[in-house]
Amino acid sequence: MSADTVLLGDRVFCRYRLSSVGKALVDSLDQAPEQVRVAPGELAPALVQCMLGLAVGQRARFELAAGEAFGPRQEALIQCLPRAEFAPSQELAVGHSAEFVLPNGETLIGTLLAIDADAVTVDFNHPFAELPIVFEVEIVAIERDGS
């Protein structure tokens, strides 16, 4: 592969769209390119695989089966947390996201499903889990270490 094609670990400037069932979930195709690192942990592994080997200037479209891009929904990732774990001043609303910092410093985002005086039910599944995804991407530039 040449220096003009995407390799694992590259920093890529791209425009992209994620859609499902005809509805755009994320759309930056008409915006300034975004920089992403093509690596697991930075992008969903299926999206990394789609981008590998694409060339600068190339636009590609990939259809990923339900759950292939962001995994299946897992009931174990729906947690009921004590309301006391949230700051009294924190505004909570069903359908909104909340950020949780883990002891190791990692951050998790959860979607609030239910709220009452004693508990908050939070869904830690990826918001696009179990959806069929159409991934469209345009590679604008590639940067790699040492180049």
N, C-alpha and C positions, 0 to 999 in steps of 0.2 A: 504494500500500500504506500502511496506517496504521501508527502507532507501536506497535500491538499485534501486528504481524506481523514475522517474522524477515527481516532484511536482511543482505546480505553485510557482514561486519565486526562484527556485533553480538556482545555477550557474552550468552549464553543460559544460563539455569538450566533444566536438564532432567533427566529420568529416561529411561533408554534400555535397550534390549536388542539385542544382536547375536547372531543364532543361525544355525546352518547344519545342514542335514540333521537337524532336530529337536533339536539340542543347543545349549544356551545357551553362547556363547563369552564374553560379557560381559553382566552383568545388574544394572542398578541401578534397575529399575522399582519395587521395594519399599523403596528407600532414600531418604535425603535427596537433593535435587536436586544435580547437579554443575554447575559453571560451565564452559562451553566457549566458545571463540571460533569463530564460524562463518566460517571463512576457509581457503582452501587453505594447506597447510603446518601448520595446526592440526588439521584433520580431513581425512580422505580426500575428494577432490573430489566423488565420487559422494554422500557423506553430506551435504556442504555443499549440493549441489543439492536433495537431499531435504528439507532443513530450510527452505530459502528459501520465504517466503510463509506458513509455518505461524503460527497465531495462539496467543496466550497461552491456556492451558487446553486447547488442541487436542492430541489423541493421534492419531498416524498410524502406518501400517504400510506398509513398502516392501519389495518383493521384487526383489533385484538378482541378475542372472545371474552365473554363475561368472566370477570375475576382474573383474567390473565395479566392485566396491567397493574392493578392495585390489590390483588388478592381477593379471597372470599371473605364475606362477612363472618365474624366470629362472635358468637354470643358471649364468650368469656371476656371479650373486650368491652362489654357493657357493664359498668360498675355503679353501684349505689354508694355514694359517699356522704358522710355526715355533713349537714349544713354548717356545722361549727368549723369545718376545715376551710370555709370561704370567709373572707373578710366581711364584716357586717356592711361595710360601705360598697362592696363589690356588687355592681348591678348584674343580676342574672336574669336571663330570658330564654325560654324554650326556643331551640333552633339556633341560638348563638353559640359561638365557640369560646372556649376558655383555655388558657395556657397553664400547664402544670410543670413545675421544675422538679425533676427527680433528684434524689440524694447525690447521684453521680454527675449532676449538672446538665444532663440531657433535658430537653423540653418535649413534652407531649401536648398535642392539641386534642381536645375532646369537644364533642357537640353535646350541648345540654338537651336532654330528652324530657325530663320532668323535674319540677322543683316544688318542694313543700317546706313547711316550717322546720322539719327535722332532717330531710335528706335531699340530695340532688343526684339524679340519675344521669350519668355521663357515658356517651358512646365514644370509645377510643379507636374504632375502626376508621380507616381512611374514608373520607366523604365519598370517594368514587369506588369504594370496594364493591365487588360483585357486579359492576356495570360493564357492558361491552363498551369498548373505547375505540374511537377513531382518532389517531394521532397524525396530525399533519405538521411537518417541520420544514423549514427553509434554513439551510446552513449559510451564514453570511461570512464568517471568518473562523479560523481555528488558531489557537495558541497552544503551544506545548512547551514544557520546560526544556531549556537548552536550544530553543530556536528563536 
